[in-house]
Amino acid sequence: MNSTHILAASLVALAAAGCTQQRFDTGYYPSSVNARHPIELVDEARSLPVYPSTHRGLDRRQADDVAQFARAYRADSRSNVMIRVPAGAGRADPLTRQTVSTVRDELVRQGIPARAISQASYDDAGITSIAPIYLSYRALAAAVPHQCGQWPFDLAGGGGGGGQISQAAADNEWWSNEPYWNFGCAYQANIAAQALDPLDIERPRMAAAGDAGKRVNDVRALREGRDPSTGYTAEAISVQDAGGR
């Protein structure tokens, strides 16, 4: 074999080897869903719009809403309650003032100290519908720190990087069969939204104390050679007796 043939064979081998190499070695986003879309503890605003609807201050439906808002505030608030009042032409109308007074009374009745209730006004000029009274406070919440449903590049091609990720990451996803950037984001966001206590995302709860009486009785039963398990019995009840005749 002459030198020309050897050189040609070497070039073909190098080209074939190059096909198995990563095209880029920098700029890749994490392949783990938890790393790419982490669930974090954030400071979140909780709000309730209240609409002036009756001269009595609050109708029954909205009175229940304010009471529930107050209970939620007592459970997880990180701030005062802020009442934002629409003030067209610099002054709220009488119906709005009566509603605000009733809301304050209800919040205090539900156990929120009067000193923890602040009030401010907002300009409702240009609002053609009934301007609501906004109740709000800050609370700890679990959330994904960015919006889901973003597609930083075209899944159908290797190009178009940008936005959340680099061109290198875009090409890596296309050529290396990596999960696309948005994969798992909605899943993580739904898990965060279902957390009753956001701290459960950060750490597990401490185990409750065991039943000391049950433990003592079980140990005694074992020492005496008896079965410590609990036996449940139920009397046989006919279908007629259970459902009535």
Biotite code that builds the C-alpha atoms (Angstrom):
import biotite.structure as struc

atoms = struc.array([
    struc.Atom([0.000, 0.000, 0.000], chain_id="A", res_id=1, res_name="MET", atom_name="CA", element="C"),
    struc.Atom([1.508, 3.345, -1.030], chain_id="A", res_id=2, res_name="ASN", atom_name="CA", element="C"),
    struc.Atom([1.621, 6.478, 1.103], chain_id="A", res_id=3, res_name="SER", atom_name="CA", element="C"),
    struc.Atom([-1.368, 7.995, -0.701], chain_id="A", res_id=4, res_name="THR", atom_name="CA", element="C"),
    struc.Atom([-3.629, 5.076, 0.254], chain_id="A", res_id=5, res_name="HIS", atom_name="CA", element="C"),
    struc.Atom([-2.392, 5.179, 3.875], chain_id="A", res_id=6, res_name="ILE", atom_name="CA", element="C"),
    struc.Atom([-3.145, 8.906, 4.118], chain_id="A", res_id=7, res_name="LEU", atom_name="CA", element="C"),
    struc.Atom([-6.647, 8.462, 2.662], chain_id="A", res_id=8, res_name="ALA", atom_name="CA", element="C"),
    struc.Atom([-7.448, 5.630, 5.098], chain_id="A", res_id=9, res_name="ALA", atom_name="CA", element="C"),
    struc.Atom([-6.243, 7.748, 8.026], chain_id="A", res_id=10, res_name="SER", atom_name="CA", element="C"),
    struc.Atom([-8.471, 10.654, 7.027], chain_id="A", res_id=11, res_name="LEU", atom_name="CA", element="C"),
    struc.Atom([-11.542, 8.382, 6.781], chain_id="A", res_id=12, res_name="VAL", atom_name="CA", element="C"),
    struc.Atom([-10.827, 6.938, 10.247], chain_id="A", res_id=13, res_name="ALA", atom_name="CA", element="C"),
    struc.Atom([-10.467, 10.396, 11.753], chain_id="A", res_id=14, res_name="LEU", atom_name="CA", element="C"),
    struc.Atom([-13.749, 11.526, 10.179], chain_id="A", res_id=15, res_name="ALA", atom_name="CA", element="C"),
    struc.Atom([-15.588, 8.479, 11.528], chain_id="A", res_id=16, res_name="ALA", atom_name="CA", element="C"),
    struc.Atom([-14.156, 9.050, 14.996], chain_id="A", res_id=17, res_name="ALA", atom_name="CA", element="C"),
    struc.Atom([-15.246, 12.684, 14.862], chain_id="A", res_id=18, res_name="GLY", atom_name="CA", element="C"),
    struc.Atom([-18.872, 11.617, 14.415], chain_id="A", res_id=19, res_name="CYS", atom_name="CA", element="C"),
    struc.Atom([-18.869, 10.085, 17.906], chain_id="A", res_id=20, res_name="THR", atom_name="CA", element="C"),
    struc.Atom([-17.556, 13.207, 19.645], chain_id="A", res_id=21, res_name="GLN", atom_name="CA", element="C"),
    struc.Atom([-19.694, 15.803, 21.414], chain_id="A", res_id=22, res_name="GLN", atom_name="CA", element="C"),
    struc.Atom([-20.000, 18.837, 19.204], chain_id="A", res_id=23, res_name="ARG", atom_name="CA", element="C"),
    struc.Atom([-19.749, 21.139, 22.247], chain_id="A", res_id=24, res_name="PHE", atom_name="CA", element="C"),
    struc.Atom([-18.362, 20.648, 25.731], chain_id="A", res_id=25, res_name="ASP", atom_name="CA", element="C"),
    struc.Atom([-19.572, 23.863, 27.359], chain_id="A", res_id=26, res_name="THR", atom_name="CA", element="C"),
    struc.Atom([-22.905, 25.591, 27.868], chain_id="A", res_id=27, res_name="GLY", atom_name="CA", element="C"),
    struc.Atom([-25.116, 22.567, 28.556], chain_id="A", res_id=28, res_name="TYR", atom_name="CA", element="C"),
    struc.Atom([-28.056, 22.956, 30.926], chain_id="A", res_id=29, res_name="TYR", atom_name="CA", element="C"),
    struc.Atom([-28.623, 20.309, 33.673], chain_id="A", res_id=30, res_name="PRO", atom_name="CA", element="C"),
    struc.Atom([-30.190, 17.074, 32.477], chain_id="A", res_id=31, res_name="SER", atom_name="CA", element="C"),
    struc.Atom([-31.867, 16.498, 35.874], chain_id="A", res_id=32, res_name="SER", atom_name="CA", element="C"),
    struc.Atom([-35.409, 17.874, 36.190], chain_id="A", res_id=33, res_name="VAL", atom_name="CA", element="C"),
    struc.Atom([-34.783, 18.806, 39.829], chain_id="A", res_id=34, res_name="ASN", atom_name="CA", element="C"),
    struc.Atom([-31.689, 20.796, 38.888], chain_id="A", res_id=35, res_name="ALA", atom_name="CA", element="C"),
    struc.Atom([-33.229, 22.403, 35.797], chain_id="A", res_id=36, res_name="ARG", atom_name="CA", element="C"),
    struc.Atom([-36.560, 23.308, 37.425], chain_id="A", res_id=37, res_name="HIS", atom_name="CA", element="C"),
    struc.Atom([-35.915, 23.379, 41.197], chain_id="A", res_id=38, res_name="PRO", atom_name="CA", element="C"),
    struc.Atom([-38.696, 23.949, 43.707], chain_id="A", res_id=39, res_name="ILE", atom_name="CA", element="C"),
    struc.Atom([-37.737, 26.876, 45.925], chain_id="A", res_id=40, res_name="GLU", atom_name="CA", element="C"),
    struc.Atom([-39.250, 28.713, 48.882], chain_id="A", res_id=41, res_name="LEU", atom_name="CA", element="C"),
    struc.Atom([-40.384, 32.183, 47.815], chain_id="A", res_id=42, res_name="VAL", atom_name="CA", element="C"),
    struc.Atom([-42.180, 35.199, 49.276], chain_id="A", res_id=43, res_name="ASP", atom_name="CA", element="C"),
    struc.Atom([-45.620, 35.276, 47.645], chain_id="A", res_id=44, res_name="GLU", atom_name="CA", element="C"),
    struc.Atom([-48.490, 37.767, 47.697], chain_id="A", res_id=45, res_name="ALA", atom_name="CA", element="C"),
    struc.Atom([-51.935, 36.471, 48.705], chain_id="A", res_id=46, res_name="ARG", atom_name="CA", element="C"),
    struc.Atom([-54.836, 38.743, 47.835], chain_id="A", res_id=47, res_name="SER", atom_name="CA", element="C"),
    struc.Atom([-58.631, 38.907, 47.938], chain_id="A", res_id=48, res_name="LEU", atom_name="CA", element="C"),
    struc.Atom([-60.756, 41.427, 46.013], chain_id="A", res_id=49, res_name="PRO", atom_name="CA", element="C"),
    struc.Atom([-63.860, 42.575, 47.893], chain_id="A", res_id=50, res_name="VAL", atom_name="CA", element="C"),
    struc.Atom([-66.595, 44.376, 45.968], chain_id="A", res_id=51, res_name="TYR", atom_name="CA", element="C"),
    struc.Atom([-68.851, 46.947, 47.650], chain_id="A", res_id=52, res_name="PRO", atom_name="CA", element="C"),
    struc.Atom([-72.286, 45.474, 47.083], chain_id="A", res_id=53, res_name="SER", atom_name="CA", element="C"),
    struc.Atom([-74.569, 46.389, 49.979], chain_id="A", res_id=54, res_name="THR", atom_name="CA", element="C"),
    struc.Atom([-75.096, 49.239, 52.416], chain_id="A", res_id=55, res_name="HIS", atom_name="CA", element="C"),
    struc.Atom([-74.684, 46.684, 55.244], chain_id="A", res_id=56, res_name="ARG", atom_name="CA", element="C"),
    struc.Atom([-70.985, 46.468, 54.358], chain_id="A", res_id=57, res_name="GLY", atom_name="CA", element="C"),
    struc.Atom([-70.606, 42.822, 53.314], chain_id="A", res_id=58, res_name="LEU", atom_name="CA", element="C"),
    struc.Atom([-72.996, 40.339, 51.809], chain_id="A", res_id=59, res_name="ASP", atom_name="CA", element="C"),
    struc.Atom([-72.969, 36.804, 53.236], chain_id="A", res_id=60, res_name="ARG", atom_name="CA", element="C"),
    struc.Atom([-70.787, 35.340, 50.476], chain_id="A", res_id=61, res_name="ARG", atom_name="CA", element="C"),
    struc.Atom([-68.068, 37.970, 50.828], chain_id="A", res_id=62, res_name="GLN", atom_name="CA", element="C"),
    struc.Atom([-68.239, 37.866, 54.625], chain_id="A", res_id=63, res_name="ALA", atom_name="CA", element="C"),
    struc.Atom([-67.351, 34.166, 54.409], chain_id="A", res_id=64, res_name="ASP", atom_name="CA", element="C"),
    struc.Atom([-64.524, 34.992, 51.975], chain_id="A", res_id=65, res_name="ASP", atom_name="CA", element="C"),
    struc.Atom([-63.055, 37.597, 54.342], chain_id="A", res_id=66, res_name="VAL", atom_name="CA", element="C"),
    struc.Atom([-63.315, 35.183, 57.279], chain_id="A", res_id=67, res_name="ALA", atom_name="CA", element="C"),
    struc.Atom([-61.462, 32.498, 55.306], chain_id="A", res_id=68, res_name="GLN", atom_name="CA", element="C"),
    struc.Atom([-58.857, 35.064, 54.246], chain_id="A", res_id=69, res_name="PHE", atom_name="CA", element="C"),
    struc.Atom([-58.312, 35.977, 57.919], chain_id="A", res_id=70, res_name="ALA", atom_name="CA", element="C"),
    struc.Atom([-57.881, 32.328, 58.927], chain_id="A", res_id=71, res_name="ARG", atom_name="CA", element="C"),
    struc.Atom([-55.332, 31.823, 56.160], chain_id="A", res_id=72, res_name="ALA", atom_name="CA", element="C"),
    struc.Atom([-53.506, 34.984, 57.276], chain_id="A", res_id=73, res_name="TYR", atom_name="CA", element="C"),
    struc.Atom([-53.240, 33.731, 60.839], chain_id="A", res_id=74, res_name="ARG", atom_name="CA", element="C"),
    struc.Atom([-51.846, 30.417, 59.587], chain_id="A", res_id=75, res_name="ALA", atom_name="CA", element="C"),
    struc.Atom([-49.081, 31.559, 57.248], chain_id="A", res_id=76, res_name="ASP", atom_name="CA", element="C"),
    struc.Atom([-48.652, 35.350, 57.107], chain_id="A", res_id=77, res_name="SER", atom_name="CA", element="C"),
    struc.Atom([-45.272, 37.092, 56.935], chain_id="A", res_id=78, res_name="ARG", atom_name="CA", element="C"),
    struc.Atom([-46.581, 40.673, 56.943], chain_id="A", res_id=79, res_name="SER", atom_name="CA", element="C"),
    struc.Atom([-49.435, 42.946, 57.955], chain_id="A", res_id=80, res_name="ASN", atom_name="CA", element="C"),
    struc.Atom([-52.759, 42.848, 56.156], chain_id="A", res_id=81, res_name="VAL", atom_name="CA", element="C"),
    struc.Atom([-52.892, 45.639, 53.585], chain_id="A", res_id=82, res_name="MET", atom_name="CA", element="C"),
    struc.Atom([-56.292, 47.086, 52.617], chain_id="A", res_id=83, res_name="ILE", atom_name="CA", element="C"),
    struc.Atom([-56.080, 49.007, 49.335], chain_id="A", res_id=84, res_name="ARG", atom_name="CA", element="C"),
    struc.Atom([-59.106, 51.213, 48.799], chain_id="A", res_id=85, res_name="VAL", atom_name="CA", element="C"),
    struc.Atom([-60.206, 52.693, 45.456], chain_id="A", res_id=86, res_name="PRO", atom_name="CA", element="C"),
    struc.Atom([-60.239, 56.453, 45.813], chain_id="A", res_id=87, res_name="ALA", atom_name="CA", element="C"),
    struc.Atom([-61.683, 58.099, 42.725], chain_id="A", res_id=88, res_name="GLY", atom_name="CA", element="C"),
    struc.Atom([-61.129, 61.872, 42.767], chain_id="A", res_id=89, res_name="ALA", atom_name="CA", element="C"),
    struc.Atom([-59.119, 61.410, 45.951], chain_id="A", res_id=90, res_name="GLY", atom_name="CA", element="C"),
    struc.Atom([-61.964, 60.118, 48.127], chain_id="A", res_id=91, res_name="ARG", atom_name="CA", element="C"),
    struc.Atom([-63.784, 56.783, 48.399], chain_id="A", res_id=92, res_name="ALA", atom_name="CA", element="C"),
    struc.Atom([-67.565, 56.816, 48.036], chain_id="A", res_id=93, res_name="ASP", atom_name="CA", element="C"),
    struc.Atom([-69.793, 56.146, 51.083], chain_id="A", res_id=94, res_name="PRO", atom_name="CA", element="C"),
    struc.Atom([-70.599, 52.554, 50.082], chain_id="A", res_id=95, res_name="LEU", atom_name="CA", element="C"),
    struc.Atom([-66.887, 51.766, 49.752], chain_id="A", res_id=96, res_name="THR", atom_name="CA", element="C"),
    struc.Atom([-66.102, 53.385, 53.126], chain_id="A", res_id=97, res_name="ARG", atom_name="CA", element="C"),
    struc.Atom([-68.846, 51.327, 54.795], chain_id="A", res_id=98, res_name="GLN", atom_name="CA", element="C"),
    struc.Atom([-67.485, 48.137, 53.211], chain_id="A", res_id=99, res_name="THR", atom_name="CA", element="C"),
    struc.Atom([-63.945, 48.925, 54.383], chain_id="A", res_id=100, res_name="VAL", atom_name="CA", element="C"),
    struc.Atom([-65.179, 49.521, 57.932], chain_id="A", res_id=101, res_name="SER", atom_name="CA", element="C"),
    struc.Atom([-67.053, 46.207, 57.937], chain_id="A", res_id=102, res_name="THR", atom_name="CA", element="C"),
    struc.Atom([-64.011, 44.377, 56.525], chain_id="A", res_id=103, res_name="VAL", atom_name="CA", element="C"),
    struc.Atom([-61.804, 45.801, 59.288], chain_id="A", res_id=104, res_name="ARG", atom_name="CA", element="C"),
    struc.Atom([-64.293, 44.717, 61.950], chain_id="A", res_id=105, res_name="ASP", atom_name="CA", element="C"),
    struc.Atom([-64.463, 41.204, 60.485], chain_id="A", res_id=106, res_name="GLU", atom_name="CA", element="C"),
    struc.Atom([-60.670, 40.855, 60.359], chain_id="A", res_id=107, res_name="LEU", atom_name="CA", element="C"),
    struc.Atom([-60.400, 41.903, 64.017], chain_id="A", res_id=108, res_name="VAL", atom_name="CA", element="C"),
    struc.Atom([-63.267, 39.574, 64.960], chain_id="A", res_id=109, res_name="ARG", atom_name="CA", element="C"),
    struc.Atom([-61.337, 36.718, 63.327], chain_id="A", res_id=110, res_name="GLN", atom_name="CA", element="C"),
    struc.Atom([-58.354, 37.368, 65.610], chain_id="A", res_id=111, res_name="GLY", atom_name="CA", element="C"),
    struc.Atom([-56.140, 39.741, 63.612], chain_id="A", res_id=112, res_name="ILE", atom_name="CA", element="C"),
    struc.Atom([-54.891, 42.613, 65.825], chain_id="A", res_id=113, res_name="PRO", atom_name="CA", element="C"),
    struc.Atom([-55.956, 46.064, 64.646], chain_id="A", res_id=114, res_name="ALA", atom_name="CA", element="C"),
    struc.Atom([-52.291, 47.156, 64.667], chain_id="A", res_id=115, res_name="ARG", atom_name="CA", element="C"),
    struc.Atom([-51.551, 44.479, 62.036], chain_id="A", res_id=116, res_name="ALA", atom_name="CA", element="C"),
    struc.Atom([-53.984, 46.051, 59.551], chain_id="A", res_id=117, res_name="ILE", atom_name="CA", element="C"),
    struc.Atom([-52.687, 48.785, 57.243], chain_id="A", res_id=118, res_name="SER", atom_name="CA", element="C"),
    struc.Atom([-54.614, 50.819, 54.714], chain_id="A", res_id=119, res_name="GLN", atom_name="CA", element="C"),
    struc.Atom([-53.711, 52.663, 51.516], chain_id="A", res_id=120, res_name="ALA", atom_name="CA", element="C"),
    struc.Atom([-55.581, 53.947, 48.493], chain_id="A", res_id=121, res_name="SER", atom_name="CA", element="C"),
    struc.Atom([-55.144, 53.397, 44.781], chain_id="A", res_id=122, res_name="TYR", atom_name="CA", element="C"),
    struc.Atom([-56.296, 55.405, 41.799], chain_id="A", res_id=123, res_name="ASP", atom_name="CA", element="C"),
    struc.Atom([-59.235, 53.727, 40.094], chain_id="A", res_id=124, res_name="ASP", atom_name="CA", element="C"),
    struc.Atom([-59.540, 56.333, 37.365], chain_id="A", res_id=125, res_name="ALA", atom_name="CA", element="C"),
    struc.Atom([-60.285, 54.716, 34.045], chain_id="A", res_id=126, res_name="GLY", atom_name="CA", element="C"),
    struc.Atom([-61.837, 51.588, 35.593], chain_id="A", res_id=127, res_name="ILE", atom_name="CA", element="C"),
    struc.Atom([-65.332, 51.306, 34.136], chain_id="A", res_id=128, res_name="THR", atom_name="CA", element="C"),
    struc.Atom([-66.390, 48.289, 36.241], chain_id="A", res_id=129, res_name="SER", atom_name="CA", element="C"),
    struc.Atom([-66.858, 48.292, 40.013], chain_id="A", res_id=130, res_name="ILE", atom_name="CA", element="C"),
    struc.Atom([-63.457, 48.929, 41.597], chain_id="A", res_id=131, res_name="ALA", atom_name="CA", element="C"),
    struc.Atom([-62.723, 46.321, 44.291], chain_id="A", res_id=132, res_name="PRO", atom_name="CA", element="C"),
    struc.Atom([-61.163, 46.734, 47.714], chain_id="A", res_id=133, res_name="ILE", atom_name="CA", element="C"),
    struc.Atom([-58.002, 44.615, 47.757], chain_id="A", res_id=134, res_name="TYR", atom_name="CA", element="C"),
    struc.Atom([-56.917, 42.688, 50.845], chain_id="A", res_id=135, res_name="LEU", atom_name="CA", element="C"),
    struc.Atom([-53.399, 41.290, 50.689], chain_id="A", res_id=136, res_name="SER", atom_name="CA", element="C"),
    struc.Atom([-50.494, 39.914, 52.719], chain_id="A", res_id=137, res_name="TYR", atom_name="CA", element="C"),
    struc.Atom([-47.180, 38.160, 52.101], chain_id="A", res_id=138, res_name="ARG", atom_name="CA", element="C"),
    struc.Atom([-46.679, 34.447, 52.779], chain_id="A", res_id=139, res_name="ALA", atom_name="CA", element="C"),
    struc.Atom([-44.082, 31.734, 52.367], chain_id="A", res_id=140, res_name="LEU", atom_name="CA", element="C"),
    struc.Atom([-44.763, 29.570, 49.321], chain_id="A", res_id=141, res_name="ALA", atom_name="CA", element="C"),
    struc.Atom([-43.148, 26.832, 47.237], chain_id="A", res_id=142, res_name="ALA", atom_name="CA", element="C"),
    struc.Atom([-42.682, 27.544, 43.543], chain_id="A", res_id=143, res_name="ALA", atom_name="CA", element="C"),
    struc.Atom([-40.524, 26.970, 40.488], chain_id="A", res_id=144, res_name="VAL", atom_name="CA", element="C"),
    struc.Atom([-38.457, 30.186, 40.136], chain_id="A", res_id=145, res_name="PRO", atom_name="CA", element="C"),
    struc.Atom([-39.270, 30.695, 36.445], chain_id="A", res_id=146, res_name="HIS", atom_name="CA", element="C"),
    struc.Atom([-42.256, 30.417, 34.131], chain_id="A", res_id=147, res_name="GLN", atom_name="CA", element="C"),
    struc.Atom([-43.029, 27.105, 32.475], chain_id="A", res_id=148, res_name="CYS", atom_name="CA", element="C"),
    struc.Atom([-43.975, 26.716, 28.825], chain_id="A", res_id=149, res_name="GLY", atom_name="CA", element="C"),
    struc.Atom([-40.871, 28.422, 27.487], chain_id="A", res_id=150, res_name="GLN", atom_name="CA", element="C"),
    struc.Atom([-39.208, 26.921, 24.417], chain_id="A", res_id=151, res_name="TRP", atom_name="CA", element="C"),
    struc.Atom([-35.756, 28.461, 24.058], chain_id="A", res_id=152, res_name="PRO", atom_name="CA", element="C"),
    struc.Atom([-35.165, 26.904, 20.629], chain_id="A", res_id=153, res_name="PHE", atom_name="CA", element="C"),
    struc.Atom([-36.765, 24.866, 17.866], chain_id="A", res_id=154, res_name="ASP", atom_name="CA", element="C"),
    struc.Atom([-37.039, 21.184, 18.832], chain_id="A", res_id=155, res_name="LEU", atom_name="CA", element="C"),
    struc.Atom([-37.119, 20.198, 15.185], chain_id="A", res_id=156, res_name="ALA", atom_name="CA", element="C"),
    struc.Atom([-33.630, 21.425, 14.387], chain_id="A", res_id=157, res_name="GLY", atom_name="CA", element="C"),
    struc.Atom([-30.178, 21.722, 15.861], chain_id="A", res_id=158, res_name="GLY", atom_name="CA", element="C"),
    struc.Atom([-30.008, 25.490, 15.680], chain_id="A", res_id=159, res_name="GLY", atom_name="CA", element="C"),
    struc.Atom([-31.765, 28.450, 17.186], chain_id="A", res_id=160, res_name="GLY", atom_name="CA", element="C"),
    struc.Atom([-30.189, 28.550, 20.631], chain_id="A", res_id=161, res_name="GLY", atom_name="CA", element="C"),
    struc.Atom([-30.797, 31.536, 22.840], chain_id="A", res_id=162, res_name="GLY", atom_name="CA", element="C"),
    struc.Atom([-33.160, 32.709, 25.531], chain_id="A", res_id=163, res_name="GLY", atom_name="CA", element="C"),
    struc.Atom([-32.806, 30.418, 28.519], chain_id="A", res_id=164, res_name="GLN", atom_name="CA", element="C"),
    struc.Atom([-29.955, 28.349, 27.072], chain_id="A", res_id=165, res_name="ILE", atom_name="CA", element="C"),
    struc.Atom([-26.949, 28.767, 24.820], chain_id="A", res_id=166, res_name="SER", atom_name="CA", element="C"),
    struc.Atom([-26.464, 27.633, 21.248], chain_id="A", res_id=167, res_name="GLN", atom_name="CA", element="C"),
    struc.Atom([-24.183, 24.897, 22.569], chain_id="A", res_id=168, res_name="ALA", atom_name="CA", element="C"),
    struc.Atom([-26.942, 23.613, 24.847], chain_id="A", res_id=169, res_name="ALA", atom_name="CA", element="C"),
    struc.Atom([-29.463, 23.719, 21.996], chain_id="A", res_id=170, res_name="ALA", atom_name="CA", element="C"),
    struc.Atom([-27.239, 21.661, 19.755], chain_id="A", res_id=171, res_name="ASP", atom_name="CA", element="C"),
    struc.Atom([-26.430, 19.296, 22.632], chain_id="A", res_id=172, res_name="ASN", atom_name="CA", element="C"),
    struc.Atom([-30.134, 18.550, 23.143], chain_id="A", res_id=173, res_name="GLU", atom_name="CA", element="C"),
    struc.Atom([-30.598, 17.882, 19.435], chain_id="A", res_id=174, res_name="TRP", atom_name="CA", element="C"),
    struc.Atom([-27.484, 15.809, 18.772], chain_id="A", res_id=175, res_name="TRP", atom_name="CA", element="C"),
    struc.Atom([-27.137, 13.997, 22.113], chain_id="A", res_id=176, res_name="SER", atom_name="CA", element="C"),
    struc.Atom([-30.800, 13.056, 22.702], chain_id="A", res_id=177, res_name="ASN", atom_name="CA", element="C"),
    struc.Atom([-30.952, 15.065, 25.937], chain_id="A", res_id=178, res_name="GLU", atom_name="CA", element="C"),
    struc.Atom([-34.326, 16.051, 27.469], chain_id="A", res_id=179, res_name="PRO", atom_name="CA", element="C"),
    struc.Atom([-35.623, 19.370, 26.173], chain_id="A", res_id=180, res_name="TYR", atom_name="CA", element="C"),
    struc.Atom([-35.366, 22.357, 28.506], chain_id="A", res_id=181, res_name="TRP", atom_name="CA", element="C"),
    struc.Atom([-39.084, 22.656, 29.337], chain_id="A", res_id=182, res_name="ASN", atom_name="CA", element="C"),
    struc.Atom([-39.418, 18.939, 30.172], chain_id="A", res_id=183, res_name="PHE", atom_name="CA", element="C"),
    struc.Atom([-40.590, 18.441, 33.778], chain_id="A", res_id=184, res_name="GLY", atom_name="CA", element="C"),
    struc.Atom([-41.333, 22.102, 34.488], chain_id="A", res_id=185, res_name="CYS", atom_name="CA", element="C"),
    struc.Atom([-45.128, 21.691, 34.765], chain_id="A", res_id=186, res_name="ALA", atom_name="CA", element="C"),
    struc.Atom([-44.653, 18.589, 36.925], chain_id="A", res_id=187, res_name="TYR", atom_name="CA", element="C"),
    struc.Atom([-42.446, 20.497, 39.368], chain_id="A", res_id=188, res_name="GLN", atom_name="CA", element="C"),
    struc.Atom([-44.805, 23.483, 39.416], chain_id="A", res_id=189, res_name="ALA", atom_name="CA", element="C"),
    struc.Atom([-47.793, 21.251, 40.229], chain_id="A", res_id=190, res_name="ASN", atom_name="CA", element="C"),
    struc.Atom([-45.924, 19.501, 43.047], chain_id="A", res_id=191, res_name="ILE", atom_name="CA", element="C"),
    struc.Atom([-45.047, 22.909, 44.516], chain_id="A", res_id=192, res_name="ALA", atom_name="CA", element="C"),
    struc.Atom([-48.660, 24.125, 44.242], chain_id="A", res_id=193, res_name="ALA", atom_name="CA", element="C"),
    struc.Atom([-49.954, 21.068, 46.128], chain_id="A", res_id=194, res_name="GLN", atom_name="CA", element="C"),
    struc.Atom([-47.662, 21.535, 49.136], chain_id="A", res_id=195, res_name="ALA", atom_name="CA", element="C"),
    struc.Atom([-49.891, 22.511, 52.071], chain_id="A", res_id=196, res_name="LEU", atom_name="CA", element="C"),
    struc.Atom([-46.850, 23.563, 54.086], chain_id="A", res_id=197, res_name="ASP", atom_name="CA", element="C"),
    struc.Atom([-44.016, 24.915, 51.885], chain_id="A", res_id=198, res_name="PRO", atom_name="CA", element="C"),
    struc.Atom([-41.464, 23.781, 54.469], chain_id="A", res_id=199, res_name="LEU", atom_name="CA", element="C"),
    struc.Atom([-42.344, 20.183, 53.561], chain_id="A", res_id=200, res_name="ASP", atom_name="CA", element="C"),
    struc.Atom([-40.454, 20.813, 50.303], chain_id="A", res_id=201, res_name="ILE", atom_name="CA", element="C"),
    struc.Atom([-37.363, 21.833, 52.250], chain_id="A", res_id=202, res_name="GLU", atom_name="CA", element="C"),
    struc.Atom([-37.326, 19.124, 54.917], chain_id="A", res_id=203, res_name="ARG", atom_name="CA", element="C"),
    struc.Atom([-39.517, 16.294, 56.275], chain_id="A", res_id=204, res_name="PRO", atom_name="CA", element="C"),
    struc.Atom([-41.550, 16.760, 59.426], chain_id="A", res_id=205, res_name="ARG", atom_name="CA", element="C"),
    struc.Atom([-40.341, 15.383, 62.722], chain_id="A", res_id=206, res_name="MET", atom_name="CA", element="C"),
    struc.Atom([-41.859, 12.035, 63.698], chain_id="A", res_id=207, res_name="ALA", atom_name="CA", element="C"),
    struc.Atom([-44.540, 12.237, 66.368], chain_id="A", res_id=208, res_name="ALA", atom_name="CA", element="C"),
    struc.Atom([-44.014, 10.536, 69.684], chain_id="A", res_id=209, res_name="ALA", atom_name="CA", element="C"),
    struc.Atom([-45.042, 6.879, 69.825], chain_id="A", res_id=210, res_name="GLY", atom_name="CA", element="C"),
    struc.Atom([-47.954, 5.540, 71.852], chain_id="A", res_id=211, res_name="ASP", atom_name="CA", element="C"),
    struc.Atom([-46.250, 4.616, 75.138], chain_id="A", res_id=212, res_name="ALA", atom_name="CA", element="C"),
    struc.Atom([-49.272, 2.733, 76.499], chain_id="A", res_id=213, res_name="GLY", atom_name="CA", element="C"),
    struc.Atom([-49.598, 0.589, 73.379], chain_id="A", res_id=214, res_name="LYS", atom_name="CA", element="C"),
    struc.Atom([-45.887, -0.180, 73.428], chain_id="A", res_id=215, res_name="ARG", atom_name="CA", element="C"),
    struc.Atom([-45.983, -1.292, 77.078], chain_id="A", res_id=216, res_name="VAL", atom_name="CA", element="C"),
    struc.Atom([-49.002, -3.533, 76.481], chain_id="A", res_id=217, res_name="ASN", atom_name="CA", element="C"),
    struc.Atom([-47.391, -5.113, 73.394], chain_id="A", res_id=218, res_name="ASP", atom_name="CA", element="C"),
    struc.Atom([-44.155, -5.865, 75.255], chain_id="A", res_id=219, res_name="VAL", atom_name="CA", element="C"),
    struc.Atom([-46.122, -7.398, 78.141], chain_id="A", res_id=220, res_name="ARG", atom_name="CA", element="C"),
    struc.Atom([-48.087, -9.572, 75.721], chain_id="A", res_id=221, res_name="ALA", atom_name="CA", element="C"),
    struc.Atom([-44.875, -10.835, 74.091], chain_id="A", res_id=222, res_name="LEU", atom_name="CA", element="C"),
    struc.Atom([-43.356, -11.692, 77.468], chain_id="A", res_id=223, res_name="ARG", atom_name="CA", element="C"),
    struc.Atom([-46.458, -13.653, 78.365], chain_id="A", res_id=224, res_name="GLU", atom_name="CA", element="C"),
    struc.Atom([-46.445, -15.515, 75.042], chain_id="A", res_id=225, res_name="GLY", atom_name="CA", element="C"),
    struc.Atom([-49.554, -13.823, 73.686], chain_id="A", res_id=226, res_name="ARG", atom_name="CA", element="C"),
    struc.Atom([-50.164, -12.298, 70.267], chain_id="A", res_id=227, res_name="ASP", atom_name="CA", element="C"),
    struc.Atom([-49.771, -8.486, 70.645], chain_id="A", res_id=228, res_name="PRO", atom_name="CA", element="C"),
    struc.Atom([-51.743, -7.661, 67.505], chain_id="A", res_id=229, res_name="SER", atom_name="CA", element="C"),
    struc.Atom([-55.138, -6.003, 67.778], chain_id="A", res_id=230, res_name="THR", atom_name="CA", element="C"),
    struc.Atom([-58.141, -8.078, 66.738], chain_id="A", res_id=231, res_name="GLY", atom_name="CA", element="C"),
    struc.Atom([-61.141, -6.261, 65.348], chain_id="A", res_id=232, res_name="TYR", atom_name="CA", element="C"),
    struc.Atom([-64.529, -7.950, 65.342], chain_id="A", res_id=233, res_name="THR", atom_name="CA", element="C"),
    struc.Atom([-67.816, -6.834, 63.854], chain_id="A", res_id=234, res_name="ALA", atom_name="CA", element="C"),
    struc.Atom([-71.242, -8.309, 64.242], chain_id="A", res_id=235, res_name="GLU", atom_name="CA", element="C"),
    struc.Atom([-72.772, -9.794, 61.130], chain_id="A", res_id=236, res_name="ALA", atom_name="CA", element="C"),
    struc.Atom([-75.313, -7.315, 59.787], chain_id="A", res_id=237, res_name="ILE", atom_name="CA", element="C"),
    struc.Atom([-77.706, -8.199, 57.007], chain_id="A", res_id=238, res_name="SER", atom_name="CA", element="C"),
    struc.Atom([-78.138, -5.936, 54.020], chain_id="A", res_id=239, res_name="VAL", atom_name="CA", element="C"),
    struc.Atom([-81.740, -5.269, 55.001], chain_id="A", res_id=240, res_name="GLN", atom_name="CA", element="C"),
    struc.Atom([-80.749, -4.173, 58.494], chain_id="A", res_id=241, res_name="ASP", atom_name="CA", element="C"),
    struc.Atom([-77.971, -1.933, 57.196], chain_id="A", res_id=242, res_name="ALA", atom_name="CA", element="C"),
    struc.Atom([-80.048, -0.247, 54.470], chain_id="A", res_id=243, res_name="GLY", atom_name="CA", element="C"),
    struc.Atom([-83.415, -0.218, 56.198], chain_id="A", res_id=244, res_name="GLY", atom_name="CA", element="C"),
    struc.Atom([-86.566, -1.875, 55.068], chain_id="A", res_id=245, res_name="ARG", atom_name="CA", element="C"),
])
